[in-house]
Amino acid sequence: METALTRMLGIEHPVIMAPMFLVSNTRMVLAAMNAGITGAIPALNYRTDQEFRAALDELRKHGKPYGINLIVNRSNYRLKEQLQTCLEYKVPFIITSLGHPGKVIESCRPLGIRVFCDVSDMAYAHKAASLHPDALIAVNSEAGGHCGTIPATEFVPALVQAFPEIPIISAGGVGDHASMQKMLSLGACGVSVGTPFIATEESPVSMEYKMACVEHSSMDIVLTTKLSGVPCTVINTPYVQKIGTRQNWLESLLSKNRTLKKWAKILIYKRGMNKLAKAAFSATYQNVWCAGPTVDYIDKIRPVKEVVERIVRPGVR
Ligand SMILES: Cc1cc2nc3c(=O)[nH]c(=O)nc-3n(C[C@H](O)[C@H](O)[C@H](O)COP(=O)(O)O)c2cc1C
């Protein structure tokens, strides 16, 4: 199938294995490449620049396109170093999220590095589009992680109409061929798929996390602001129910205080990410597992190849 995305990256199918904090790794992306799609990894999944470079060395050996996700807001105090490394390696594409992508686009353009910007509403899309990115990723209301608020059926056509010259990729709500076709029929040139890949054989997270994705449905997905201050989708485990899904009075007071809010946000974010990391890799009762409503498509732990097949080929179950 040929679309603006397959042509731009030289891939067989218009699918990106979406970047997922803690979850994405080189093994998953290599399996994605072999299955004819591409994949992206958050730079934040590597604790040091050395580890990040080792991963990039491994990925580039395969000569196929891969992406790196950069969080471009203030919570990411390592952005400068991560961007520098991406530029040195001339990574094929970068996905920016949660902030202003201007600096990234400006530095990548002369090197031919493609930049795709996550957008979750029209106001933000207008800002990002004015910087002429290579694509916009429409993070819709069904997406996992920091989801959007607008359903794909409205958001994708609105973006296509507003920015006819920019390819639009849809993120959220895809887990099989019909759901991918639906996004393409709305005018998207590709889809970015995260949650369905959490419970894959190649995924590094704990068996408990994978099985939670198998066992829960979209009815069990709730939004919490506890982790980062921004709404994020998680499985409604007994621990999530116990701690609640909204910031307590002290957290919201600090987040609104003019002088303290910058530091409060960083601290809340760091604490939330530590909670996620603990739950992702070890058996603990403090289970905060990030996943979106597309857990509905996860029926067992499968290899990446099978998850891809279900999306790109009609009738595969
Ligand atoms: C566990 C998890 C972690 C995520 N981490 C990130 C991240 O670090 N950076 C980012 O830009 N998006 C992140 N996302 C959002 C995905 O990149 C993508 O937009 C989303 O998964 C698409 O929706 P889907 O889960 O229904 O496929 C995450 C999503 C999930 C489920």
The ligand as a Gaussian input file, in Angstrom:
#p B3LYP/6-31G(d) Opt

LIG

0 1
 C        2.552000       2.777000      27.469000
 C        2.581000       3.996000      26.610000
 C        3.646000       4.879000      26.688000
 C        3.686000       6.005000      25.854000
 N        4.776000       6.814000      25.902000
 C        4.891000       7.841000      25.033000
 C        6.056000       8.638000      25.008000
 O        7.022000       8.412000      25.757000
 N        6.123000       9.644000      24.107000
 C        5.100000       9.908000      23.241000
 O        5.199000      10.832000      22.436000
 N        3.968000       9.170000      23.243000
 C        3.856000       8.144000      24.105000
 N        2.736000       7.353000      24.073000
 C        1.697000       7.596000      23.043000
 C        2.005000       6.770000      21.775000
 O        3.159000       7.244000      21.158000
 C        0.823000       6.812000      20.781000
 O        0.443000       8.137000      20.524000
 C       -0.379000       6.033000      21.311000
 O        0.057000       4.820000      21.871000
 C       -1.375000       5.739000      20.207000
 O       -2.526000       5.170000      20.751000
 P       -2.761000       3.582000      20.930000
 O       -2.114000       3.269000      22.228000
 O       -4.235000       3.412000      20.924000
 O       -2.129000       2.896000      19.771000
 C        2.637000       6.255000      24.932000
 C        1.559000       5.363000      24.874000
 C        1.524000       4.244000      25.687000
 C        0.371000       3.295000      25.577000

